[in-house]
Each structure stands twice: as structure tokens, then as C-alpha cells.
Amino acid sequence: MNTKVMVSTLVISLVMLAGCSTVPNTSQVADSHVESDFNHDKIQKIDRTNRSRGIDTVWINPPRKNDKDSDGSH
């Protein structure tokens, strides 16, 4: 019984370590979103409009320069 517990613990530990090694590094994720690709004019226009209406904007997927909708309309 003691051997089964030790083997189970070892297997679980190895599986957990293997899972952690496949998680992307945060610097790799940050590098995939180059800030120069963002459409800063559109972001500023939307932020300015939202602030005038009392809305705080949190950008999850900010507009990019190559987006089809470049004038800010919806």
C-alpha cells in the first residue's frame, strides 16, 4: 500500500510539472501584441468620447491599424 501511495504521488507530481512547462511565458504573450500595431488615433477618439460620457474604457483587444473599420464608426 505504501508503494502505491509513493508511485501515485510521483506520477501526480510529474503530471503537474509537465503541465507547468507548457504554459506560455508572459513575455512571449506580451511580444505577440506589438503596441505599434495599435490604431492610436481610433483608441484616443473612442476614449475621449467615452470619458465625456462618464465611461471608463478598458481595452482588452484594442483596434489595430489594419482593421477594416478605420474611421471609428460601428
N, C-alpha and C positions, 0 to 999 in steps of 0.2 A: 504494500500500500504506500509506503514511504517513497519508493522508487517512482510510482505513478505520479505522485504529487510533485516530485522534483522534475520529472520529464515534462509534465503539464506546465509547470512554472517556466521552464526553459523554453518550451515551444511558444508560450504566450509572450514571453519577453522578446523572442526573435521576431515574432509577427509584428509586435509593436514597433520595434526598431526598424523593420523593413518599411512599415507604413510611414514613419517619420522621414525616412530617407527619400521618399517620393514626393514630399510636399515641396513646392517650388520656393526658392529663396525669395524674400521680399524685394531684394534689389533687382531680381530678374523680372518680377511683376512690374515694378516701377519703371524699368527701362522700356517696357513694351508700350508705354504711353509717353511719347516724347512731347513735351509741352509746346514745342514749335509747330506741331501739327494742329494745335487748337485754333479755332476761329475766334481770336480775342475780341474782334470788333463785335461779333454777334453776342459773345458772352457779356461784354460790357453793356450793350444795348438792353439785353434781357435783364441783367442785374439792376440797371438804372431804373427800368420800368417797374420791376418788382419792388425795389426799395421805395419808390414813390407811392406804391400801393400798400406799403407796410408788410411786404412779404420778404422773408429771408430765403435766399436761394442756396441750396447745397447741390453742387454739381456731382453727380455720380458718373455720368457719361457726357462730358462736355462736348459741344459741337466741334467738329473738325473742319479744317479748311476745304477738304474735298467732299463735304456733304452736299447733296443736291440742292437743299434748301438753304441758300447762302444769304438771302435777304432778311431772315429773321421771322418771316411770316409762317403761319401754321397751316 
